[in-house]
Amino acid sequence: AVGDGAFFLRFVKALFTQRRKTVRNAVRNTAHISGLDDPEAVVDAADEELLRSRPGTLEPAAFAALAELAREHGSPTEA
Protein backbone atom coordinates (compact mmCIF):
# COMPACT_ATOMS: atom_id res chain seq x y z
CA ALA A 1 0.00 0.00 0.00
CA VAL A 2 1.10 3.52 -0.79
CA GLY A 3 0.83 6.09 1.98
CA ASP A 4 0.48 9.17 -0.23
CA GLY A 5 -1.16 8.55 -3.60
CA ALA A 6 -0.43 12.01 -5.01
CA PHE A 7 3.28 11.77 -4.21
CA PHE A 8 3.41 8.21 -5.57
CA LEU A 9 2.00 9.31 -8.93
CA ARG A 10 4.35 12.32 -9.11
CA PHE A 11 7.33 10.14 -8.19
CA VAL A 12 6.57 7.40 -10.72
CA LYS A 13 5.91 9.91 -13.51
CA ALA A 14 9.19 11.63 -12.68
CA LEU A 15 11.16 8.36 -12.80
CA PHE A 16 9.56 7.40 -16.11
CA THR A 17 10.88 10.59 -17.70
CA GLN A 18 14.28 8.92 -17.14
CA ARG A 19 13.22 5.30 -17.76
CA ARG A 20 16.44 4.40 -19.61
CA LYS A 21 18.68 5.79 -16.86
CA THR A 22 19.45 3.90 -13.68
CA VAL A 23 17.08 4.44 -10.77
CA ARG A 24 19.98 6.13 -8.94
CA ASN A 25 20.34 8.79 -11.64
CA ALA A 26 16.60 9.08 -12.22
CA VAL A 27 15.98 9.89 -8.55
CA ARG A 28 18.76 12.49 -8.60
CA ASN A 29 17.76 14.03 -11.95
CA THR A 30 14.02 14.36 -11.30
CA ALA A 31 13.82 15.84 -7.81
CA HIS A 32 12.37 19.02 -9.32
CA ILE A 33 9.50 16.97 -10.80
CA SER A 34 8.86 14.58 -7.91
CA GLY A 35 9.22 17.27 -5.27
CA LEU A 36 12.04 15.61 -3.32
CA ASP A 37 14.04 18.06 -1.24
CA ASP A 38 16.78 15.51 -0.52
CA PRO A 39 17.21 12.98 -3.36
CA GLU A 40 20.65 11.99 -2.04
CA ALA A 41 19.06 10.70 1.17
CA VAL A 42 16.81 8.47 -0.95
CA VAL A 43 19.81 7.16 -2.91
CA ASP A 44 21.69 6.52 0.34
CA ALA A 45 18.74 4.61 1.85
CA ALA A 46 17.83 2.49 -1.19
CA ASP A 47 19.11 -0.99 -1.98
CA GLU A 48 22.09 -1.02 -4.36
CA GLU A 49 20.50 -3.61 -6.66
CA LEU A 50 17.40 -1.45 -7.03
CA LEU A 51 19.53 1.64 -7.73
CA ARG A 52 21.31 -0.18 -10.57
CA SER A 53 18.06 -1.18 -12.27
CA ARG A 54 16.13 0.98 -14.73
CA PRO A 55 12.67 2.41 -14.04
CA GLY A 56 11.28 0.78 -17.19
CA THR A 57 12.08 -2.68 -15.81
CA LEU A 58 10.68 -2.35 -12.27
CA GLU A 59 7.65 -4.20 -10.98
CA PRO A 60 4.81 -2.09 -9.53
CA ALA A 61 5.63 -3.32 -6.01
CA ALA A 62 9.19 -2.02 -6.38
CA PHE A 63 7.85 1.41 -7.32
CA ALA A 64 5.57 1.38 -4.28
CA ALA A 65 8.44 0.44 -1.97
CA LEU A 66 10.77 3.02 -3.52
CA ALA A 67 8.12 5.75 -3.30
CA GLU A 68 7.59 5.00 0.39
CA LEU A 69 11.34 5.09 0.95
CA ALA A 70 11.51 8.42 -0.90
CA ARG A 71 8.64 9.78 1.16
CA GLU A 72 10.38 8.79 4.39
CA HIS A 73 13.91 9.94 3.49
CA GLY A 74 13.61 12.53 0.73
CA SER A 75 11.51 15.19 2.49
CA PRO A 76 9.06 15.64 -0.39
CA THR A 77 7.23 18.93 -0.70
CA GLU A 78 3.49 19.06 -1.22
CA ALA A 79 2.36 19.64 -4.79
N, CA, C and O atoms as a GROMACS GRO file, in nm:
protein
  316
    1ALA      N    1   0.084  -0.119   0.000
    1ALA     CA    2   0.000   0.000   0.000
    1ALA      C    3   0.088   0.125   0.000
    1ALA      O    4   0.196   0.128   0.059
    2VAL      N    5   0.038   0.226  -0.067
    2VAL     CA    6   0.110   0.352  -0.079
    2VAL      C    7   0.049   0.452   0.016
    2VAL      O    8  -0.073   0.472   0.017
    3GLY      N    9   0.132   0.516   0.098
    3GLY     CA   10   0.083   0.609   0.198
    3GLY      C   11   0.031   0.740   0.144
    3GLY      O   12  -0.062   0.798   0.201
    4ASP      N   13   0.087   0.789   0.034
    4ASP     CA   14   0.048   0.917  -0.023
    4ASP      C   15   0.034   0.899  -0.173
    4ASP      O   16   0.133   0.900  -0.246
    5GLY      N   17  -0.090   0.883  -0.219
    5GLY     CA   18  -0.116   0.855  -0.360
    5GLY      C   19  -0.068   0.964  -0.453
    5GLY      O   20  -0.016   0.934  -0.561
    6ALA      N   21  -0.084   1.090  -0.415
    6ALA     CA   22  -0.043   1.201  -0.501
    6ALA      C   23   0.109   1.201  -0.519
    6ALA      O   24   0.159   1.220  -0.630
    7PHE      N   25   0.183   1.181  -0.409
    7PHE     CA   26   0.328   1.176  -0.420
    7PHE      C   27   0.371   1.056  -0.503
    7PHE      O   28   0.460   1.067  -0.587
    8PHE      N   29   0.307   0.941  -0.481
    8PHE     CA   30   0.341   0.820  -0.556
    8PHE      C   31   0.330   0.846  -0.706
    8PHE      O   32   0.422   0.813  -0.782
    9LEU      N   33   0.219   0.905  -0.750
    9LEU     CA   34   0.200   0.932  -0.893
    9LEU      C   35   0.306   1.029  -0.946
    9LEU      O   36   0.361   1.008  -1.054
   10ARG      N   37   0.333   1.134  -0.870
   10ARG     CA   38   0.435   1.232  -0.911
   10ARG      C   39   0.572   1.165  -0.922
   10ARG      O   40   0.647   1.189  -1.016
   11PHE      N   41   0.603   1.081  -0.823
   11PHE     CA   42   0.733   1.014  -0.819
   11PHE      C   43   0.750   0.918  -0.936
   11PHE      O   44   0.854   0.917  -1.002
   12VAL      N   45   0.648   0.836  -0.962
   12VAL     CA   46   0.657   0.740  -1.072
   12VAL      C   47   0.665   0.812  -1.206
   12VAL      O   48   0.746   0.774  -1.292
   13LYS      N   49   0.584   0.914  -1.226
   13LYS     CA   50   0.591   0.991  -1.351
   13LYS      C   51   0.730   1.051  -1.369
   13LYS      O   52   0.785   1.050  -1.479
   14ALA      N   53   0.786   1.104  -1.261
   14ALA     CA   54   0.919   1.162  -1.268
   14ALA      C   55   1.023   1.058  -1.309
   14ALA      O   56   1.105   1.083  -1.397
   15LEU      N   57   1.019   0.941  -1.247
   15LEU     CA   58   1.116   0.836  -1.280
   15LEU      C   59   1.100   0.790  -1.424
   15LEU      O   60   1.199   0.759  -1.490
   16PHE      N   61   0.977   0.786  -1.474
   16PHE     CA   62   0.956   0.740  -1.611
   16PHE      C   63   1.004   0.841  -1.714
   16PHE      O   64   1.020   0.805  -1.831
   17THR      N   65   1.026   0.966  -1.676
   17THR     CA   66   1.088   1.059  -1.770
   17THR      C   67   1.234   1.022  -1.793
   17THR      O   68   1.295   1.069  -1.889
   18GLN      N   69   1.288   0.937  -1.707
   18GLN     CA   70   1.428   0.892  -1.714
   18GLN      C   71   1.433   0.739  -1.719
   18GLN      O   72   1.524   0.678  -1.662
   19ARG      N   73   1.336   0.676  -1.786
   19ARG     CA   74   1.322   0.530  -1.776
   19ARG      C   75   1.442   0.451  -1.828
   19ARG      O   76   1.457   0.334  -1.793
   20ARG      N   77   1.526   0.511  -1.911
   20ARG     CA   78   1.644   0.440  -1.961
   20ARG      C   79   1.770   0.466  -1.878
   20ARG      O   80   1.874   0.406  -1.902
   21LYS      N   81   1.758   0.553  -1.780
   21LYS     CA   82   1.868   0.579  -1.686
   21LYS      C   83   1.856   0.480  -1.570
   21LYS      O   84   1.754   0.413  -1.555
   22THR      N   85   1.958   0.472  -1.488
   22THR     CA   86   1.945   0.390  -1.368
   22THR      C   87   1.852   0.461  -1.270
   22THR      O   88   1.834   0.583  -1.277
   23VAL      N   89   1.795   0.385  -1.180
   23VAL     CA   90   1.709   0.444  -1.077
   23VAL      C   91   1.787   0.548  -0.997
   23VAL      O   92   1.733   0.653  -0.962
   24ARG      N   93   1.913   0.518  -0.968
   24ARG     CA   94   1.998   0.612  -0.894
   24ARG      C   95   1.999   0.750  -0.962
   24ARG      O   96   1.973   0.852  -0.898
   25ASN      N   97   2.028   0.751  -1.092
   25ASN     CA   98   2.034   0.879  -1.164
   25ASN      C   99   1.896   0.939  -1.184
   25ASN      O  100   1.881   1.062  -1.182
   26ALA      N  101   1.796   0.856  -1.203
   26ALA     CA  102   1.660   0.908  -1.222
   26ALA      C  103   1.612   0.980  -1.097
   26ALA      O  104   1.550   1.086  -1.106
   27VAL      N  105   1.638   0.924  -0.980
   27VAL     CA  106   1.598   0.989  -0.855
   27VAL      C  107   1.670   1.124  -0.842
   27VAL      O  108   1.608   1.224  -0.806
   28ARG      N  109   1.798   1.125  -0.871
   28ARG     CA  110   1.876   1.249  -0.860
   28ARG      C  111   1.831   1.354  -0.962
   28ARG      O  112   1.820   1.473  -0.930
   29ASN      N  113   1.805   1.310  -1.086
   29ASN     CA  114   1.776   1.403  -1.195
   29ASN      C  115   1.634   1.457  -1.196
   29ASN      O  116   1.607   1.556  -1.264
   30THR      N  117   1.543   1.396  -1.121
   30THR     CA  118   1.402   1.436  -1.130
   30THR      C  119   1.346   1.492  -1.001
   30THR      O  120   1.224   1.499  -0.985
   31ALA      N  121   1.430   1.531  -0.909
   31ALA     CA  122   1.382   1.584  -0.782
   31ALA      C  123   1.292   1.705  -0.803
   31ALA      O  124   1.197   1.726  -0.727
   32HIS      N  125   1.320   1.785  -0.905
   32HIS     CA  126   1.237   1.902  -0.932
   32HIS      C  127   1.097   1.864  -0.979
   32HIS      O  128   1.004   1.942  -0.964
   33ILE      N  129   1.081   1.745  -1.035
   33ILE     CA  130   0.950   1.697  -1.080
   33ILE      C  131   0.878   1.625  -0.966
   33ILE      O  132   0.760   1.650  -0.941
   34SER      N  133   0.949   1.538  -0.897
   34SER     CA  134   0.886   1.458  -0.791
   34SER      C  135   0.863   1.537  -0.664
   34SER      O  136   0.778   1.501  -0.582
   35GLY      N  137   0.938   1.645  -0.646
   35GLY     CA  138   0.922   1.727  -0.527
   35GLY      C  139   1.013   1.686  -0.412
   35GLY      O  140   0.992   1.731  -0.299
   36LEU      N  141   1.112   1.602  -0.439
   36LEU     CA  142   1.204   1.561  -0.332
   36LEU      C  143   1.299   1.675  -0.297
   36LEU      O  144   1.363   1.733  -0.385
   37ASP      N  145   1.308   1.706  -0.170
   37ASP     CA  146   1.404   1.806  -0.124
   37ASP      C  147   1.543   1.746  -0.106
   37ASP      O  148   1.643   1.817  -0.114
   38ASP      N  149   1.550   1.616  -0.080
   38ASP     CA  150   1.678   1.551  -0.052
   38ASP      C  151   1.691   1.418  -0.128
   38ASP      O  152   1.683   1.312  -0.066
   39PRO      N  153   1.711   1.423  -0.260
   39PRO     CA  154   1.721   1.298  -0.336
   39PRO      C  155   1.841   1.213  -0.295
   39PRO      O  156   1.836   1.091  -0.307
   40GLU      N  157   1.948   1.276  -0.246
   40GLU     CA  158   2.065   1.199  -0.204
   40GLU      C  159   2.033   1.109  -0.085
   40GLU      O  160   2.087   0.999  -0.074
   41ALA      N  161   1.945   1.154   0.003
   41ALA     CA  162   1.906   1.070   0.117
   41ALA      C  163   1.831   0.947   0.069
   41ALA      O  164   1.843   0.840   0.129
   42VAL      N  165   1.753   0.961  -0.038
   42VAL     CA  166   1.682   0.847  -0.095
   42VAL      C  167   1.782   0.749  -0.155
   42VAL      O  168   1.772   0.629  -0.133
   43VAL      N  169   1.877   0.801  -0.230
   43VAL     CA  170   1.981   0.716  -0.290
   43VAL      C  171   2.059   0.644  -0.181
   43VAL      O  172   2.089   0.525  -0.194
   44ASP      N  173   2.093   0.714  -0.075
   44ASP     CA  174   2.169   0.652   0.034
   44ASP      C  175   2.090   0.542   0.105
   44ASP      O  176   2.148   0.445   0.152
   45ALA      N  177   1.958   0.557   0.112
   45ALA     CA  178   1.874   0.461   0.185
   45ALA      C  179   1.831   0.341   0.101
   45ALA      O  180   1.794   0.238   0.156
   46ALA      N  181   1.835   0.355  -0.031
   46ALA     CA  182   1.783   0.249  -0.119
   46ALA      C  183   1.884   0.136  -0.137
   46ALA      O  184   2.005   0.154  -0.119
   47ASP      N  185   1.831   0.020  -0.172
   47ASP     CA  186   1.911  -0.099  -0.198
   47ASP      C  187   1.994  -0.080  -0.325
   47ASP      O  188   1.943  -0.028  -0.425
   48GLU      N  189   2.118  -0.121  -0.322
   48GLU     CA  190   2.209  -0.102  -0.436
   48GLU      C  191   2.158  -0.171  -0.563
   48GLU      O  192   2.170  -0.116  -0.672
   49GLU      N  193   2.102  -0.290  -0.548
   49GLU     CA  194   2.050  -0.361  -0.666
   49GLU      C  195   1.936  -0.283  -0.731
   49GLU      O  196   1.929  -0.274  -0.854
   50LEU      N  197   1.849  -0.226  -0.651
   50LEU     CA  198   1.740  -0.145  -0.703
   50LEU      C  199   1.795  -0.021  -0.773
   50LEU      O  200   1.746   0.017  -0.879
   51LEU      N  201   1.895   0.043  -0.715
   51LEU     CA  202   1.953   0.164  -0.773
   51LEU      C  203   2.019   0.138  -0.907
   51LEU      O  204   2.026   0.228  -0.991
   52ARG      N  205   2.068   0.016  -0.930
   52ARG     CA  206   2.131  -0.018  -1.057
   52ARG      C  207   2.032  -0.056  -1.166
   52ARG      O  208   2.067  -0.062  -1.283
   53SER      N  209   1.907  -0.081  -1.127
   53SER     CA  210   1.806  -0.118  -1.227
   53SER      C  211   1.755   0.007  -1.297
   53SER      O  212   1.793   0.119  -1.263
   54ARG      N  213   1.669  -0.013  -1.396
   54ARG     CA  214   1.613   0.098  -1.473
   54ARG      C  215   1.464   0.106  -1.446
   54ARG      O  216   1.397   0.003  -1.434
   55PRO      N  217   1.410   0.227  -1.435
   55PRO     CA  218   1.267   0.241  -1.404
   55PRO      C  219   1.176   0.162  -1.497
   55PRO      O  220   1.073   0.110  -1.453
   56GLY      N  221   1.212   0.151  -1.624
   56GLY     CA  222   1.128   0.078  -1.719
   56GLY      C  223   1.121  -0.071  -1.695
   56GLY      O  224   1.038  -0.139  -1.756
   57THR      N  225   1.206  -0.124  -1.606
   57THR     CA  226   1.208  -0.268  -1.581
   57THR      C  227   1.153  -0.306  -1.444
   57THR      O  228   1.145  -0.424  -1.410
   58LEU      N  229   1.114  -0.206  -1.364
   58LEU     CA  230   1.068  -0.234  -1.227
   58LEU      C  231   0.925  -0.286  -1.222
   58LEU      O  232   0.841  -0.248  -1.303
   59GLU      N  233   0.900  -0.373  -1.126
   59GLU     CA  234   0.765  -0.420  -1.098
   59GLU      C  235   0.691  -0.311  -1.020
   59GLU      O  236   0.754  -0.230  -0.953
   60PRO      N  237   0.557  -0.309  -1.028
   60PRO     CA  238   0.481  -0.209  -0.953
   60PRO      C  239   0.512  -0.208  -0.803
   60PRO      O  240   0.516  -0.102  -0.741
   61ALA      N  241   0.533  -0.325  -0.744
   61ALA     CA  242   0.563  -0.332  -0.601
   61ALA      C  243   0.695  -0.262  -0.569
   61ALA      O  244   0.710  -0.203  -0.462
   62ALA      N  245   0.791  -0.269  -0.661
   62ALA     CA  246   0.919  -0.202  -0.638
   62ALA      C  247   0.901  -0.051  -0.641
   62ALA      O  248   0.964   0.021  -0.563
   63PHE      N  249   0.815  -0.002  -0.730
   63PHE     CA  250   0.785   0.141  -0.732
   63PHE      C  251   0.719   0.185  -0.602
   63PHE      O  252   0.752   0.290  -0.547
   64ALA      N  253   0.626   0.104  -0.553
   64ALA     CA  254   0.557   0.138  -0.428
   64ALA      C  255   0.656   0.145  -0.313
   64ALA      O  256   0.653   0.238  -0.232
   65ALA      N  257   0.745   0.046  -0.305
   65ALA     CA  258   0.844   0.044  -0.197
   65ALA      C  259   0.941   0.162  -0.209
   65ALA      O  260   0.976   0.224  -0.109
   66LEU      N  261   0.984   0.191  -0.331
   66LEU     CA  262   1.077   0.302  -0.352
   66LEU      C  263   1.010   0.436  -0.322
   66LEU      O  264   1.073   0.525  -0.265
   67ALA      N  265   0.885   0.450  -0.359
   67ALA     CA  266   0.812   0.575  -0.330
   67ALA      C  267   0.798   0.595  -0.180
   67ALA      O  268   0.811   0.707  -0.131
   68GLU      N  269   0.770   0.488  -0.107
   68GLU     CA  270   0.759   0.500   0.039
   68GLU      C  271   0.894   0.537   0.100
   68GLU      O  272   0.901   0.619   0.192
   69LEU      N  273   1.000   0.476   0.050
   69LEU     CA  274   1.134   0.509   0.096
   69LEU      C  275   1.165   0.657   0.067
   69LEU      O  276   1.220   0.727   0.151
   70ALA      N  277   1.128   0.702  -0.052
   70ALA     CA  278   1.151   0.842  -0.090
   70ALA      C  279   1.070   0.936  -0.002
   70ALA      O  280   1.118   1.043   0.036
   71ARG      N  281   0.949   0.895   0.030
   71ARG     CA  282   0.864   0.978   0.116
   71ARG      C  283   0.922   0.989   0.256
   71ARG      O  284   0.915   1.095   0.319
   72GLU      N  285   0.980   0.880   0.305
   72GLU     CA  286   1.038   0.879   0.439
   72GLU      C  287   1.172   0.954   0.447
   72GLU      O  288   1.199   1.022   0.546
   73HIS      N  289   1.254   0.942   0.343
   73HIS     CA  290   1.391   0.994   0.349
   73HIS      C  291   1.416   1.119   0.266
   73HIS      O  292   1.511   1.192   0.292
   74GLY      N  293   1.332   1.144   0.167
   74GLY     CA  294   1.361   1.252   0.073
   74GLY      C  295   1.296   1.385   0.102
   74GLY      O  296   1.315   1.481   0.027
   75SER      N  297   1.218   1.394   0.210
   75SER     CA  298   1.151   1.518   0.249
   75SER      C  299   1.074   1.581   0.133
   75SER      O  300   1.100   1.696   0.097
   76PRO      N  301   0.978   1.507   0.075
   76PRO     CA  302   0.906   1.564  -0.039
   76PRO      C  303   0.820   1.683   0.001
   76PRO      O  304   0.766   1.689   0.112
   77THR      N  305   0.810   1.777  -0.090
   77THR     CA  306   0.723   1.893  -0.070
   77THR      C  307   0.584   1.860  -0.123
   77THR      O  308   0.570   1.773  -0.209
   78GLU      N  309   0.485   1.927  -0.073
   78GLU     CA  310   0.349   1.906  -0.122
   78GLU      C  311   0.334   1.972  -0.258
   78GLU      O  312   0.390   2.078  -0.283
   79ALA      N  313   0.258   1.908  -0.345
   79ALA     CA  314   0.236   1.964  -0.479
   79ALA      C  315   0.124   2.065  -0.476
   79ALA      O  316   0.090   2.124  -0.580
   0.00000   0.00000   0.00000
